[in-house]
């Protein structure tokens, strides 16, 4: 790809700059406080450990995706990556020295890391925007999908990635195969949007023979295949579905993680929760907590706890989804919703065992009943315990459709593991500070969710 040399150069410059600054401050200030002897070996080992931590977080946060991510998103991912690495090595120094070490040299290095990274990302991004030509892309869509939905999908795609894609046209899967082949001649990429599996397979086969880049929205069957393993029992290939989410070893490790983290977080966040409770009480004198019936594993119901962010009796006229700029949200509510503080009481739900830290978000009973009418497969996400965070919370938005939420949650269910949970917990740190994921419903979104879900599964 034409942007690879620029991406690789930017990656090298950012990594070198951040590593150099850490190494300089560590050697000049912290190394002597950490190692009484073998100072050179200690310094080299510490720098190596820092590099491993930094690169690991960069991979987790995709902090080098300069071409496909916004400048602010890339810089923030970098800040988290070298910030965690800096903090871990600083804590190591304090523990070994058995006292608090001056933090200001480290903060100064972090500030320079932010400045250097920002400049490098800005320059590289500007280069892409001015020198790189977006690829001509064909969008092929399913026969049950209306053109307005296709146009809306393209609008959302180009809003963020117009420097990568140039949509040259739309084509329905009902067109003759020869027409589809001709449409592929003048494009570099193809996006298969909600196509039937048969037609998608035929089109992908043609695209692969012509070395076109292929993107496609997965059907539920595609995602379920992620939970299969290869079995070489005969000379005929076999695949076996493993039911990963039912393994007892995974359940016990997951519950242990929930217990340890919830106890630690209750202790650490208790001052914040106390101040929040006082602020809510002072504003209107109403109850501090808001309880809501939700569904978790095997459709079991429980009361989810939240700090109240709306006026008292906000739903006295029935369940109404929260909209952007909703007048029912209180002044304190705006702050705690934006910072996710309103979710903190759910730590008690996790400690009790109603929820887990990671899993499909437990839905309101009314929503479950609505979604399962049009989409029976929606119950599949209740085969595991609901979670405080999950795939749909990290990779989706508050107003993501029910069908897309299901696909995201199934991706988690079919790949469940302790490592996966730890990764998603770390990724949640970035999501908390991403405004896009806290968007409320648009005015018409509640009705659209029902309509679009019905169309996509028909």
N, C-alpha and C positions, 0 to 999 in steps of 0.2 A: 504493500500500500504506500501511496505517495507521502503520507504524513509520518511514516515510521521513522525516518532519519531525524526529523524535527522532534518527535516524541522521545526518542532515545537520547538525543542530545539534552533535552530539557530534564529528563530523568537523571542523567549523569550529573548535570550541573546542580540540581536541587539536592541530590544525595550527597555530593561532595561538599557543598556549602554547609549543609546541616551537620554532617559528620565532622567537618573541620572545626566548626564553632564549638561543638560539644567537646571534641578532643582537646582543643586549646584551653577551655575553661577547666576541664577536668584535670589536666596536667598541671596547670598553674595554681589551682585552688584546692580541689577536692582530693586529688590522688595522695598528697602527703598526709591528709587527715585520715585516709582509709588504710594505707599500707605503711607500716614502720620499716619493713624490709622488702626486698624484691620489688622495688618501686616500678622499675621498667616493665617487668612481667605483669605486675598488677595493672599498670596503665593500659598495656596492650590488651589484656584480658577484659578490662572494663569497657574499652572502646569496642571490642568485638561483641560483647554482650549487648551494648547499646545498639550496634548495627543490626544484630539479629532481631531485637525487639522492634526497632524502627521499621525495618523492611517487612516484618511480619504484620505489623499494623497497617502499613501502606498497602499490602496485598489485601488485607481484610477490608479496609475502607476504600479500596480501588483509588488510591490517592495519586496515581500517575495517569489517570484517564483524562488527560488535558483536552483531547479533541472532542470527546463525547460528553463532558461535564461542564457546567458553568464555572466561571473563574472562582466565584465565592465558595462553591461546593468543593472544588479541588483544594483551594487554600485551607479551608476548614478541615478537610480530611488530613492534610499534611500537618496542620497544627495539632490535631489529636494524636497523630502517629508519633511525631517527635516529642510532643508533650508528655505522652505516657512513658516514652523511653527516658526522657530527662528526669521525670518524677521517680521512676523506679530506681535509677542509679543514684539519685539524690537520697532517697530513703535508705538505700544500701549503705551509703556513706555515713548517714546519721546513726544507723544501727551498729555499724562496725566501730565508729568513733564513740558510741555510747552517749552522745549528746547532740543537740540541734546545731547544725552547721549553717553558717551564713548562706541564706538562700538567694541574696541579691545578685551575686555573679551568675548564678544559673538563670535567674529571671532576665538578666541582661543578654545572655546568650540566646535565650528563647525569643526575646524581642528581635534580635538580629536575624534569627532563623525565620521568623515571620516575614520580616521585610524582604530578605533575599528570596524566599520562596514566592512571595507575592509578585515581585518584579519578574522573576523567571516565568511564572505561570502566565502573567499578563502579556509579556512579550511573545511567548509561544502561542497563546490563544489569538492574539492580534494577527500573528503571521498566518495562522490557519484561516481566519476570517477574510483576509485580504488576498491570499495566494492559493488557497486550496479550493478547487472547484467541487461543489457537491455532486454526488453521483446520481445519474438519471435512474429513477426507480419506478417500477411498475407495481401497482397495487391490484392484486386479484382478490376478489371477495366472493363469499358464499351466496348462493341463490336466495336464501332467506333473509339476507341483510339488505336493508334499504340504503339507497345512495346517500341519504342525509347522515346516516350513522357512519358511513365510510368517510365522508367529508369531515365529520367531527373528529374521527380518529386521526386523519391526516393533519387537521388543524392543531391538535394536541401534540402530534409528533414534530411538526415543523416549528412549533413555538419554541421548542427546546433544541431541536437538531436540524434547523434549516441549513446549517453549514455542512451537513453530512448528506442530506437527502434532497433531491429535486424530483418531486412526484410528477412524472411525465404523463400519467394517465391512469384511469381505472378500467378494469375489465371484469366482467362477471364470469363465474365458473361455468355458466350455461353456454358460453360461446363455444364454437367448434374448436377442437384441439388444434387444427391447423391455424386458426386465428390466434390462439394463445401462443403458438410457436412463433408466428410472425411478430407478435407484440414484444417478445423477448429479444428480438434481434438488436434493437436500438437502445437497450438499457443495460446497466451493470448490476443492479440489484433488483430483487423481487420480494415483495411482502405478500404472503398468503394470509389474508384476514378472514378468519372464521369460515374457511372452506370445508366442504365435506372431505372425508379422509380419502376417498377414491380419487376425486379430482385433484386434491392436493398432491397425492402421490404421483400422479401422472405429470403434473406440472413441475414438481421437484425433480423428477427423473430427467425431464428435458433440460431444466436449468443446470443440473449437475453436469450433464453432457457438454454444456456450453460454458462451464466454469463461472456461473453467475453466483453472486452472493445471495443467500436465501434466508429470509426471516419468516416465521410463521407463528400464529397463535395456536397453542396446543389444545387439543380436545382432552376431555377427562381421561380417555383411554391412554393417551400419550403419557400423562403424568403418572398414572397407575403403574406403567411399565418401569418407572424409576425404582419401584419397590421389588423388582425381580432380580434374580441372579441367574447366571449361566450354569447349566448342568450338562456335563459331558458324559451322559450315561450310555449313549450310543453314538454311532457316527452321524446320526441325525441331530442337529442342534436342538436343545430344549431349554426353556426358561421356566423358572419356578417363582411364583409369588410368595414372598417371605413373611408377610404380616409383621414387619419390623416394630410397629407400634404396640404389639402384644407381648414382646419379650420381657420377662420378669426382671432380668438383670438391668435392662434399661429403665424400668419403672423404679426400682429401688435407688439407683444412682440419681435419677431425676428428682425423686422425693427428698433424698439426702441434700442435694444441691438447694432445693427449695427451702428446707428447714434452716440450713446454715445461713443462706443469704437473707432470709426473712428476719431472723433474729438479729443479724448484724445491722440490717437496714432500719429496723425498728429503733435500735439504739442510736444510730447515726442521724436519723431524720426526726427524732422525737422533738427537738427544739423547733424545727420548721413546722411540724404538725401542730404543736402547741400555739405558735404564733398565728398560724392560719385559722385555727379554731377560734381564737380570740378576735381576729379581724372579722370573721363571718358573723360572730355574735354581736359585735359592736355595730356593724353596718345596719342590720335590720332586726336584730333580736330573735331571729328564727333559729331553727335547729341547725346544728353544725354539720351533721351527716345527712346524706341522701341515700336511701336504700332503693334498689331496683331489682326485680326478679329477672334472673338470667338463666340460660340453659348451659350446662357443662357436659361432661362425659355421660353417654347413654341417656341424654336428654334430661338428666337430673336437674331439678330447679334449686336455686339458692339465691340469697339476697346479697348482691354485690354492694360494697361500701364505697362511697365517694364523698369528698367534701362538697357541700352544696354550693353550686356556682350559679344557680338561678333563683329567681324570687320564690317565695313560699307558694305552694299550690300552682306551680308553673304548668302542670298538666291536668288541672281540674276539669278542662274541657276535652280531655282525651289526649292520647299519645300524639305529639307533634314533633317531628324531627327538628333538631336545632339547625337554624339557617345562619349564614354569614351575617353578622351585625344584628343578631337576634336581640330584641329589646328586653327579653326576659332575663338575660344574663346580667348579674349584678356587677358592681365595680370591682369588688374582690374577685368575683367569678372570672372576669376577663383576664386577670393576672394569673390566677391559679390554673385556668384552662390553657393559657398560652405556654406556661412553664411546666405543665403536666402535674403540678402539685395536687390537683384535685384527685389524682389517681392513687396517691400515697396510701390511703386507708386500705386499699386492696391488698397491701402486704399482710394485713390481718386475715383476709380471706385465704391467702396462700399458706399462712401459718396454720390455719384451721384445716386446710386440705381441700377447700372448695375449688381452688384454682392452682395453677402452676405459674412459675415466672414466664415460661415460654410455651406457647400453644395457640391454637385458633382463638381469636377473641370471642368470649362468651356473648352470644347475641340475646337481645330482649326476646321474651317469649312471643310477643306479637310479631316480631320480624321473622322468627323461625317458622311460625305458622304460615306467614305470607310467602316466604321464599320456598318452602318445601312444597307448596301447592304447584308452583310453576317449575320447580327444580327439585325433584325427589332426592337427587344425589347430594343435596345440601346437608342431609343428615349424616353423610359420611364424615364431615368435619367434627362430629360429636363422638367419634370413636375414641378420641383422646380427651384429656382434661383441658378445659379452657385455660387461656394464659393471659398474663398482664401485657405481654408483648409477643410478637410473632411475625411470620413472613408478611402477612397482609399489612401489619402496622409499619414495618420497615420499608417494604417495597411498594406499598400502596398509599392511598390517602384516606381521609375520613369519609369522603364521598365516592370511593371506589365502588363499582357496581357489585351486586351480590355474586354474580357469576365469576367476576374476576377475583373477588375475595376467596371464593371457593377454590379456584385454581391455585392461587398463592398458598392457601392453607394446605391443600393436598400435596403441594411440593414439599412442605415441611413434614407432613405426616409420613410420606413415603421415604423420607431421608432422616428420620428421627435418630438422634444419638446425643450423648452427653457433649461431645465436641461441637456438634451443631448448635446445641443450646447455648454453650459458652460463646460461640461466635455471634449468635443473634443478640445475646445480652450486651456484648461489646458494641455491636452495631447500633443498638438502641440508644447508646450515649450520643451518637451523632444525630439520630432521628429526633431526639428530644429538642434539639436546637434547630430543626428544619421547619420553618413556618409552613411550607407547602403541605406537609403531612397533617397539619392541624386545621385545614380548611373545613368550614362547615358546609352543610348542604346548600346548594343553590336552590332557588325558589321552586324550580320544577323538578329537582333531582329525585325526590321521593317517588313521584309517579314514574319517572324515567327508569328507575331501577327495576320496577316491576315489568315494564314494557320490554326493555332491552334483554332482560333475563329470559323472558318467554321466547323472544326471537332467536337468541343464540343457541338454544337447545332444541329448537324445532327442526 
